[in-house]
């Protein structure tokens, strides 16, 4: 709770140094990207099985707070900001408590995109959704001797995924109050076991301050057509995976992927391809047994459906649903169907870098750190 009080105090002390402008300000010649400061509190919504509720979350109750600082993108030569209704991009600080010593009091730092939707010209009500990704810390991980009841998370630091939707009431041009629903997921991608993950769907209440209360509606009078050529993608990813809770060794894993995709709209690309996976654990006598060292014990592969959600000219969210033609259960490939979700950014022309989580059903396989190249991209 100390973290929550600290962030709340910093928020309101920062506001004392700012002053609001009236809504009578004339339209500037050059549209600016105004600063947005937001404080959001959230409660409840722990998702867990009966077994987990009786162990890790016994008598637990969730409280969280977010302090977000961002800019509403109203001036850019990237038309995707217009397509997403002048969204807010920024950085968030998150702090929470489960009111139990078993889980800890995690915090996180993350980047986010917040996009308005609905009737943007409404003078009183607004609606938006958000997507966030970051790194969390301060979990109290599983330990056989000191914390055996934490059967959900085995690492102090984990990936933080944040999704949200809400309605906002516009008090005046500078202040807005909101109510909504969020989803948080914490996972370390099986780098440390156990890794059932922590999942939350809390109710949220927020207050938003915009020092410059001026908001410009997106001008969609001219949107250039999207690229209609077939794009070809080649990616390489790597990561590590712990297979047994009582064995701390982590095994190297890697991925080689090749896909073809095509825009079906400005915001979406669809396609298909092939994934080839390597698992170092196939060399372990303890893990692979009689198959140890054989190529079939180390490699798995299969076709996959590819989906990309384009957020900006250079930033995309990527996903896959694949099917193993060959797999090995002892490498953690527990079902025929595999899933992937992540984000990639084009760091230089057609070269991209990113991170994603590969999973089977709701169970993480490993975190992939990726580099890739796209052919036929404008």
N, C-alpha and C positions, 0 to 999 in steps of 0.2 A: 504493500500500500504506500510505502514511502516514495516509490517511483511515481505513483499516480499523483500524489500531492505535489511532488517536485515539478512535474510537467505542467500541472494545472497552475501552479504559482508562476512559472515562467511565462505561460500564455498570457495571464492577466497583467503581469508586470510589463510585458511587451506592448500590450494594448495601450498602456498609460502613456507610451511614448509616441503614439500615433494620433492623428486627428482625421475626422471624417470630412468629406467634401459634400456639399449640397447637391441635389439632383438638378440644379439650375445651370450646371457647368455647360458651356457651349461645346459643340462637337469639335475635337481637335482635328487639325489637318492630317496628322498622321496617327492612325489608330495604335494605341499602346497595348501591351500585354499586361493587364493589371494584376497586382499581387492579391493573393487569396490566403487568409489565415483561418484555420478551422480547428475547433476542439470538439471531439466526439467521445461520449461515454457509452458503454455497452454492458449488458448484463444477461446472465443465464445462457441456456442453449447448449449444454454439454451433450455431445452425441457419443454414446458408448454402449457396448453390449452389457448384458446383465452381469457377466463375470467381471468385466472391467469396472463397472459402477460399484461393485462390492469390494473392490480392492483399491485400485489407484484413485478412484473418485469417491471413495466413501466419505460422506459428510461434506463433499466439496461444493462450492458455489462460486461461479465465475464472475469477475468484474474486470473490465478493461477500459483503457482510455487511449485515444489517438490524438496527437497534435500534428496537423498537416500544414505545410507551407508550399504553395504552388503558384503558378501563373496561368491565367486564362489566355489561351493562344488565339489572339484576334488579329495578329499581324505575322504572316508567314507566306513564303512562296510555295510551300508544300500544301497542295489542295486537300490532302487528307484531313488537315485540321478543320477545313471548311465542311468536309463531308461528315465529320463527327461533331458538328455544331459548336465549333470553338471550344474544345475540351480544356480541362485543367490538367496540367502535368506538374508534378512536384515530388517532394520527399516527405515521408511520414515517420514519426516516432511513436512507437506503441509500447505500452506497459500494462501488465495485468497481474492478477492474483487469483488462485483457485481456493484461497483460504484453507490450504492444507499443506503440510510440510512435504508430502509425498511427491507432488508434481513440481513444486517450486513456484517462482514468480517471474515468468518469462517476459522479456522485452524484445523489441525488434526495430530495425531500421529498414525502410523499404521505399521503392519508387512506385508511383501510382499514376494512372490515367483515369480521369473522371469525366464522363461524357453526358451532357444533358439530352433529354429526348422529350417528345410530346409537343405541346403548344408553347414554343419558346417566347411568343409575344405576350403570354399571360402576365399581367401586372402583379399578381399576388402569389400564384403557385408555380412551382417548377419541379421537375423530376430528373433524376440522374442515376447512372450506374457507374461502378468503378471496378478497376482491375489493379491489383497490387502484387508485387513480388519482392522479397527481401530475405534477410538473414536474421535469425532470432538467437537469443542467448539466455542464460540464467535458469534453464531447466535443472531440476535435481534428478539426474538420470538413475536408471536401475543400477543397483549394486546388490549382489547376492547377500552381503552381510549387513550393510548399513541402510539399504533402501529396497528390500525385496518386493514390496507391494507395488512399485512402479513398473507395471507390466506393459506400459504403452510406449515409452520412449527411452532409448539407451544412450542418448548423447546430450551434452549440455547445450550445444549449438545445433540449430536445425534450420531447414528452409521454411520460410513463412509465405503462405499464399493467402491473399485477401481478395474477396469479392463482396460487392455490396450493391444495394438498390435502396432508394429513399425518395420521399416527397419533402419539399421545402416550402415554407411560407415566407414570403418576402416582407419583412417588417418595414423596411425602407430600402433605398438604393444601396446602403452600406451593410445592412444586417439581415441575415436569414436564419430561421430556425427549422430544423428538420427531424423527421422520424423515419426509421428504416429498418432493414434487416441485412445482416452480414453473414458471411461464411469465412471461417479461418481454418487453414490446415497447416499443421506442423509435421515435418518429416525429415529424416536424415538420409532417406533413400537406402536404408539397410546398411549404411556404413558402420553403424553400431546397433546391436540388438539388445533388447527387443525394439521393434519399430512398427507397432500397430498404428502409430500416429495419433495426434490429438486433433479432433474435429469439433468445431464450435459453430452454432448458428444463433448468435445473440441478437437481441433487439437493441437498436441504437438510437441515441438522441444527440443532436449536434447543434452547434451555433457557429455561424460563418460570418467573418468580417472581411469586407473588401474596402480598403482605405479610399480608393477611387471607385465610387459607386457606379461609374458609367459602364454599361454593357452594350456591346454592338452585336446585332443579329448577323449570322453568317450569310454572306452573299453567294448564293448558288446559281447565279444567272449564267455562269460559264464554268463548266467542269470538263476538263479534257478527257477524252475517252481512255479507258484502261488498255494496257498492253494485251493484244489478242494472240500473241505468239505463244507457242508451247515453251515452257521453261524447263530446263533440265538441272537437277540439283545433285551434287555429290557432297557427302558429309562424312566426317570422321569424329567419333566421340569416345571418351574414355572415362573410367571411374573405378571405384573399389566397392567390394561387397563382403560383409561378414555373414557366414552361412550358419554358424552354430553359436548359441548364446554362451556356452561354456568354453568356447575356443575364440580367443581374441584376434586370431589371424584374419586379415582382410585380403581378399584375392582381387587381382587386377582383372578388369573387364573392359572390352572395347567393342565398338560398333562401326561398321562401314555401311553406308546407305546410299542408294541411288534412286531418284524419283523423277517422274515427269509430272508437271502440273500446268493448269491453265486457269486464268481468271474466269469466273462466272459472274462476277460483279467487281466494282472497285474494291470492295472490302473482303472478298472471299476468293481463294484459289482452291481448286480440288485436283487430285491426281492419284497416282499409284506408283509403286516401285518395289524394291527388294531391300531387306535388311539382313546383314550377315553379322553374327555375334561371336566374339571370342571370350572364353572363360578360363582364366588361369587355374581355377579349381579342378579342371579336368586333368591336370598333371599331378594331383594329390592322391596318394594311395588311400589316405584316410577318407577322402570324399568320394573319389571315383571307383575305388576298389580295383577289380580286374580290368576295368576299362582305362585305368590311369595311363596317361601319355598318348593314347590313341587320338587321331585327328577328330574322330566322331565324338569323343568325350569333351573336346575343347570348342568345337564349332557348332553353331545352330543357325538356322536361317529360315526365311519365309517371306512371302509377299505381304505388302501392307498398303492400306488405303491412307492417303495423305491429305491433310486439310490445313490450310493456312488462313488466319484471320489477320488482314493487313491493317495495322494501326496508323502507320505513317509511311512515308516513302522508304524508310530504312528499317522500321521496326515491325516485326510480325510475331504473332503467337502461332506455334506449330503443334500439330497433333497427328497421331497415327493410331490406327487399329490394324493389327497384323495377325497372321496365322502361321505358326511354326509348321514347316514341312519336316523339319528335324529338330529335336530338342533333347535336353537331358535334365531329368527331374532333380538330380543331385546338384546341379548348378544353380538351383533356385528357379528353374523354369517350370512352374508347377501346373500351368494350364496351357492348352494349345493356343489360346488367344493372348496376345500381348498388347499393351496400351502405352502411349507416350504423350506427354503434354509438356510444353516448354515455351521459351521465347528466344528469338534470334535477332541480332542487330547487324546490319551491313556496315562494317567498320571502314571499308575502303572499296568503293565501286561494287564489284560483284562478290567480294569476300565477306562472309558473315561469321559471327561468333555467338555462342549462346549456351544455355543450360536447359536441360529437360529431365523429367523423371520418367523412367520406364517402369511399368508395373504389370502385374497379373491380377485381374479383378481389382480389389481394393488394397492389394499388398505390393509395396514398392519393391522393385528389383534392384535398381541402382540409379544414382544421379549421373547423368551424362554431361560432360563438359565438351562442347562441340566446336569444330571449325568446319566451314563449308564454302562451296563456290557454286554460283548460279550462272548458267549459260542462257543467253538470249534475253537477259534483263536489260531494259533500257537504261 
